[in-house]
Amino acid sequence: MASELELPTSAKGARRPYAASAQKSEGCGRSYAAAADWFNLAAMTEWKTHHTIFAGVGAAAALGLLFAGVKTDRVIRIGAGYKAKIACSEVFVAGRDADEIIDGEFEGMPSAMEYVALTVDEGAKTAHARGPFGLGRARAVYREGYGCTLANGGRVAPLPEAPAEFEAEPWREAPPVSGKAIMRVDYAALDYALNSAFEQNDVAHRSVLVVVDGKIVDERYADGFGANTPFLSWSMAKSITATLVGAAVKRGLVNVDDPAPVPEWRGDPQKSRITWNDLLRMQSGLAFAEDYDDPRSDVNRMLFEQADAGGVAARMPVQYAPGEVWYYSSGTTNL
């Protein structure tokens, strides 16, 4: 195929005989020369038409490539965001070795993640990840007392100094041979189950803590982890969030039947009806796709691409009336 700077084959092949005929016509009268000129004009018109078509196709292809590049960048950014956030938390919160995280933390994940490069800057306390050709860059920043945050907006918002840590009340324990054993607990069966799980640890168990009646009856940890290792809570934090709201209700600070105080919902006739209770029960009625296999799903965009996780959920459209339909939504917890 001819390039944009070349004449199309039909035009190049047509011009030569017409030009030759014009040269031969010098002694044959103006009519022959004029006919040759018309043929040359037709050939040039055809070339311009082809050129315009090729230019249009080229522009469309360029726009298509640009769109594909932007879309690819956004998809890769999800994976890069995941890697950067996990690495930051594991190194600077859990205190694990950076090389160990880079080399083994992401084994078993989709093969595409292998192409997302990861670096950890222990001096700056940041983790950086990027895909091939520099696509999908992500950076996570550790802040003392708060943990790690993805800098999806280019920078992280300033926060006040974290409050001082307080000494938590220690857990009570009820081991089997201490005189504090709980009679209804089958310690032998529990011990066998935990030993088997960690001996055949194909799914990479890291810790199990078994509590009965508010007392620890058994616990196990994989190599490199222990009772004092901070762990990522993921969705376990939903239970903590609900407990904190419950504590606020007990103190008279919150009425769960009141509309949720979300600034973006003020004046919205539908969203302003959503209550604390609707959010706690995941019955807000807001559309939300909790699909971790889809890199462009609502939950992945919220967690690993957007700067304001709560804002993503707040802006979702209303799909059902509040309180009528239940479906799992991490967006409501972030709200």
C-alpha positions as CSV (number, residue, x, y, z in Angstrom):
1,M,0.0,0.0,0.0
2,A,1.3,3.5,-0.8
3,S,2.1,5.8,2.1
4,E,0.6,9.2,2.5
5,L,3.6,10.7,0.8
6,E,3.4,8.5,-2.3
7,L,0.9,8.5,-5.1
8,P,-1.5,5.6,-5.2
9,T,-0.6,2.9,-7.7
10,S,-3.4,3.8,-10.1
11,A,-2.4,7.4,-10.2
12,K,1.3,6.7,-10.7
13,G,0.5,4.2,-13.4
14,A,-1.9,6.6,-15.1
15,R,0.3,9.7,-15.2
16,R,3.2,8.4,-17.2
17,P,1.4,7.6,-20.4
18,Y,-0.6,10.8,-20.2
19,A,2.5,12.9,-19.7
20,A,4.2,11.1,-22.6
21,S,1.3,11.7,-24.9
22,A,1.4,15.4,-24.0
23,Q,5.1,15.6,-25.0
24,K,4.4,13.9,-28.3
25,S,1.5,16.2,-29.0
26,E,3.6,19.4,-29.4
27,G,3.3,19.1,-33.2
28,C,-0.2,17.6,-33.3
29,G,-2.3,20.6,-32.2
30,R,-3.8,22.0,-29.0
31,S,-6.7,19.5,-28.8
32,Y,-4.3,16.6,-28.2
33,A,-2.4,18.6,-25.6
34,A,-5.6,19.7,-23.9
35,A,-6.8,16.2,-23.7
36,A,-3.6,15.1,-22.1
37,D,-3.9,18.0,-19.5
38,W,-7.4,16.8,-18.6
39,F,-6.1,13.3,-18.1
40,N,-3.3,14.6,-15.9
41,L,-5.9,16.6,-13.9
42,A,-8.0,13.5,-13.5
43,A,-5.1,11.5,-12.3
44,M,-4.2,14.2,-9.8
45,T,-7.8,14.4,-8.6
46,E,-7.8,10.7,-8.1
47,W,-4.5,10.9,-6.2
48,K,-5.9,13.7,-3.9
49,T,-9.0,11.6,-3.3
50,H,-6.9,8.6,-2.3
51,H,-4.7,10.9,-0.2
52,T,-7.7,12.3,1.6
53,I,-9.1,8.8,2.2
54,F,-5.8,7.6,3.5
55,A,-5.3,10.6,5.7
56,G,-8.8,10.1,7.1
57,V,-8.1,6.4,7.8
58,G,-4.7,7.3,9.3
59,A,-6.3,9.9,11.6
60,A,-9.0,7.5,12.6
61,A,-6.3,4.8,13.3
62,A,-4.3,7.3,15.3
63,L,-7.4,8.3,17.4
64,G,-8.1,4.6,17.8
65,L,-4.6,3.9,19.0
66,L,-4.8,6.9,21.3
67,F,-8.1,5.7,22.8
68,A,-6.7,2.2,23.1
69,G,-3.6,3.6,24.8
70,V,-5.6,5.6,27.3
71,K,-7.9,2.6,28.0
72,T,-4.9,0.3,28.4
73,D,-3.2,2.8,30.7
74,R,-6.3,2.9,32.9
75,V,-6.6,-0.9,33.1
76,I,-2.9,-1.3,33.9
77,R,-3.2,1.4,36.5
78,I,-5.5,-0.8,38.5
79,G,-2.9,-3.6,38.7
80,A,-0.1,-1.1,39.4
81,G,-2.2,0.5,42.1
82,Y,-2.8,-2.8,43.7
83,K,0.9,-3.7,43.7
84,A,2.1,-0.3,45.0
85,K,-0.5,-0.3,47.8
86,I,0.2,-3.8,49.0
87,A,4.0,-3.4,48.8
88,C,3.8,-0.1,50.7
89,S,1.6,-1.6,53.5
90,E,3.6,-4.9,53.8
91,V,7.0,-3.1,54.0
92,F,6.2,0.0,56.0
93,V,3.3,-1.1,58.1
94,A,3.9,-4.8,58.6
95,G,7.6,-4.4,58.7
96,R,8.4,-7.1,56.1
97,D,11.5,-7.3,53.9
98,A,11.1,-5.3,50.6
99,D,12.9,-7.9,48.5
100,E,10.7,-10.6,49.8
101,I,7.6,-8.6,48.9
102,I,8.8,-7.8,45.4
103,D,9.9,-11.4,44.7
104,G,7.1,-13.5,46.2
105,E,4.1,-11.5,47.4
106,F,2.2,-11.5,44.1
107,E,2.8,-15.2,43.1
108,G,-0.4,-16.9,41.9
109,M,-1.9,-13.7,40.5
110,P,-2.9,-13.3,36.8
111,S,0.1,-13.6,34.6
112,A,-0.4,-10.0,33.3
113,M,0.7,-8.8,36.8
114,E,4.2,-10.1,36.0
115,Y,4.6,-7.2,33.6
116,V,3.9,-4.6,36.3
117,A,7.3,-3.6,37.6
118,L,7.6,-2.7,41.3
119,T,10.1,-0.7,43.3
120,V,10.3,0.3,47.0
121,D,12.0,3.4,48.2
122,E,12.7,2.7,51.9
123,G,14.2,6.2,52.4
124,A,11.2,8.0,51.1
125,K,8.8,5.3,52.3
126,T,7.0,5.0,49.0
127,A,6.3,2.1,46.6
128,H,6.1,2.6,42.8
129,A,4.6,0.3,40.2
130,R,4.3,0.7,36.4
131,G,3.3,-1.4,33.4
132,P,5.2,-1.9,30.1
133,F,6.3,1.3,28.3
134,G,5.6,3.3,31.4
135,L,1.8,2.8,31.3
136,G,-0.3,2.6,34.4
137,R,2.0,4.3,36.9
138,A,1.0,4.2,40.5
139,R,2.6,5.4,43.7
140,A,1.8,4.6,47.3
141,V,3.0,6.8,50.2
142,Y,3.4,5.8,53.9
143,R,2.5,8.3,56.6
144,E,3.4,7.6,60.2
145,G,0.3,6.7,62.2
146,Y,-2.0,6.4,59.2
147,G,-0.4,3.8,57.0
148,C,-0.2,3.8,53.2
149,T,-2.2,5.8,50.7
150,L,-2.3,5.6,46.9
151,A,-1.4,9.0,45.4
152,N,-4.0,8.7,42.6
153,G,-4.6,12.4,42.5
154,G,-0.8,13.0,42.0
155,R,-0.3,13.8,45.6
156,V,-1.8,12.8,48.9
157,A,-3.9,15.3,51.0
158,P,-2.2,16.6,54.1
159,L,-3.3,15.1,57.4
160,P,-2.9,16.3,61.0
161,E,-0.4,14.5,63.2
162,A,-1.7,11.1,64.1
163,P,-2.8,10.7,67.7
164,A,-0.5,8.8,70.0
165,E,-0.9,5.1,70.3
166,F,-2.6,3.8,73.4
167,E,-2.1,0.6,75.3
168,A,-4.9,-1.8,74.3
169,E,-6.4,-4.2,76.9
170,P,-4.8,-7.6,76.3
171,W,-6.8,-10.5,75.1
172,R,-7.7,-13.1,77.7
173,E,-6.5,-16.6,76.8
174,A,-8.0,-20.0,77.5
175,P,-5.4,-22.6,76.5
176,P,-6.2,-26.3,76.9
177,V,-3.7,-27.0,79.8
178,S,-3.9,-23.9,81.9
179,G,-6.9,-24.6,84.0
180,K,-8.7,-21.9,82.0
181,A,-9.9,-24.3,79.2
182,I,-13.4,-23.9,77.9
183,M,-15.2,-27.3,78.2
184,R,-17.2,-27.1,75.0
185,V,-14.1,-26.5,72.9
186,D,-12.6,-29.6,71.2
187,Y,-9.0,-28.5,71.5
188,A,-7.6,-31.7,69.9
189,A,-9.8,-31.3,66.8
190,L,-8.9,-27.6,66.6
191,D,-5.2,-28.2,66.9
192,Y,-5.3,-30.9,64.2
193,A,-7.2,-28.6,61.8
194,L,-4.8,-25.7,62.3
195,N,-1.7,-27.9,62.0
196,S,-3.1,-29.5,58.8
197,A,-3.9,-26.1,57.3
198,F,-0.4,-24.7,57.9
199,E,1.5,-27.9,56.9
200,Q,-0.3,-28.0,53.6
201,N,-0.4,-24.3,53.1
202,D,-1.1,-24.1,49.4
203,V,-3.4,-21.2,49.8
204,A,-0.8,-19.2,51.8
205,H,-2.5,-18.9,55.2
206,R,-0.7,-16.3,57.3
207,S,-2.5,-16.4,60.6
208,V,-5.6,-17.9,62.3
209,L,-6.9,-16.7,65.6
210,V,-9.7,-18.6,67.3
211,V,-11.7,-16.8,69.9
212,V,-14.5,-18.3,72.0
213,D,-16.4,-16.3,74.6
214,G,-13.9,-13.4,74.2
215,K,-10.9,-15.7,74.9
216,I,-8.2,-16.9,72.6
217,V,-8.3,-20.7,72.5
218,D,-5.8,-21.3,69.7
219,E,-3.7,-19.5,67.1
220,R,-1.3,-20.2,64.3
221,Y,1.1,-18.1,62.2
222,A,3.1,-18.8,59.0
223,D,6.8,-18.3,58.9
224,G,7.7,-14.6,59.0
225,F,4.5,-13.6,60.8
226,G,3.5,-13.5,64.5
227,A,1.0,-12.2,67.0
228,N,2.4,-8.6,66.7
229,T,2.5,-8.5,62.9
230,P,0.0,-5.8,61.6
231,F,-2.2,-7.4,58.8
232,L,-4.2,-5.8,56.1
233,S,-7.8,-6.0,57.3
234,W,-9.5,-5.7,53.9
235,S,-13.2,-6.3,54.4
236,M,-12.8,-7.2,58.0
237,A,-12.7,-3.5,58.5
238,K,-16.4,-3.4,57.6
239,S,-17.2,-5.1,60.9
240,I,-15.0,-2.6,62.7
241,T,-16.8,0.3,60.9
242,A,-20.2,-1.0,62.0
243,T,-19.0,-1.4,65.5
244,L,-17.7,2.2,65.7
245,V,-21.1,3.4,64.3
246,G,-22.8,1.3,67.0
247,A,-20.6,2.9,69.7
248,A,-21.6,6.4,68.3
249,V,-25.3,5.4,68.5
250,K,-24.9,4.2,72.1
251,R,-23.4,7.6,73.0
252,G,-26.3,9.4,71.3
253,L,-24.1,10.8,68.5
254,V,-25.8,9.1,65.6
255,N,-29.4,8.0,64.8
256,V,-29.2,5.2,62.2
257,D,-32.6,6.3,60.8
258,D,-31.4,9.7,59.9
259,P,-30.2,10.5,56.3
260,A,-26.6,9.8,55.8
261,P,-24.6,13.1,56.0
262,V,-23.1,12.9,52.5
263,P,-22.4,16.4,51.2
264,E,-22.9,15.4,47.5
265,W,-26.4,14.3,48.3
266,R,-27.8,17.5,49.7
267,G,-30.8,18.5,47.6
268,D,-30.9,15.2,45.7
269,P,-34.5,14.0,46.0
270,Q,-33.4,10.3,45.8
271,K,-30.0,10.1,47.4
272,S,-31.0,12.3,50.3
273,R,-33.4,9.6,51.5
274,I,-30.5,7.1,52.0
275,T,-30.0,6.5,55.8
276,W,-27.2,5.4,58.0
277,N,-29.1,2.1,58.3
278,D,-29.3,1.7,54.6
279,L,-25.5,2.0,54.3
280,L,-24.8,-0.3,57.2
281,R,-27.1,-3.0,55.7
282,M,-25.8,-2.5,52.2
283,Q,-29.2,-1.5,51.0
284,S,-28.5,1.9,49.7
285,G,-29.9,1.2,46.2
286,L,-26.8,2.8,44.6
287,A,-25.4,0.9,41.6
288,F,-22.1,-0.7,42.4
289,A,-20.3,-3.6,40.7
290,E,-18.2,-5.6,43.3
291,D,-16.3,-7.6,40.6
292,Y,-12.6,-8.0,41.3
293,D,-12.1,-10.0,38.1
294,D,-13.0,-7.0,36.0
295,P,-10.2,-4.4,36.2
296,R,-12.7,-1.7,35.2
297,S,-15.4,-2.6,37.8
298,D,-16.6,0.0,40.2
299,V,-14.8,-1.6,43.2
300,N,-11.4,-1.7,41.4
301,R,-11.7,1.8,40.1
302,M,-12.6,3.0,43.6
303,L,-9.8,1.2,45.4
304,F,-6.9,1.5,43.0
305,E,-7.5,4.3,40.5
306,Q,-9.6,7.2,42.0
307,A,-8.3,9.7,44.5
308,D,-11.5,9.8,46.6
309,A,-12.9,6.4,47.3
310,G,-16.0,7.7,49.1
311,G,-16.7,10.2,46.3
312,V,-16.8,7.3,43.8
313,A,-19.6,5.6,45.7
314,A,-21.4,8.9,46.4
315,R,-21.6,9.7,42.7
316,M,-23.0,6.3,41.6
317,P,-26.5,6.4,40.2
318,V,-29.6,5.2,42.1
319,Q,-30.6,1.8,40.9
320,Y,-33.2,0.8,43.5
321,A,-35.2,2.5,46.2
322,P,-33.2,2.7,49.4
323,G,-33.8,-0.2,51.8
324,E,-35.4,-2.6,49.3
325,V,-32.6,-4.5,47.7
326,W,-29.4,-6.0,49.3
327,Y,-26.2,-6.5,47.4
328,Y,-22.6,-6.5,48.6
329,S,-21.0,-3.1,48.1
330,S,-17.7,-1.9,49.5
331,G,-18.7,1.5,48.3
332,T,-21.2,1.9,51.1
333,T,-18.6,1.2,53.7
334,N,-16.3,3.8,52.3
335,L,-19.2,6.3,52.4
